[in-house]
Amino acid sequence: MQGRLVFRGNDDRRAAEVCGITDDDRRYTTADLASGDVTFAATDITSGAILQGVHLDGRVPVTHSLVLRAGRKEVRYIEAHHRFARRAPVDGN
């Protein structure tokens, strides 16, 4: 994977210079973008090849996430059931 900065205007260029970026045309590699003990997390909204999308179990939303941790060489699949607390009704008194 490679990436490069695309500036929308001079304000973006000045902001990049403040951060120490001097080469406007540099192509960044994976090692430039994310090196060391990297953690990557993804949660799918719609079902895809790797994760299921959000669905309801009764009235409880269920999400599926993937967490990759490079330093520990760890892969986790997480299924979360989001039981949102209901607020008590407000009476008019």
Summary of the structure (lengths in Angstrom):
residues: 93
radius of gyration: 21.3
end to end distance: 60.8
largest distance: 64.8
contacts: 166
relative contact order: 0.14
helix: 14%
strand: 32%
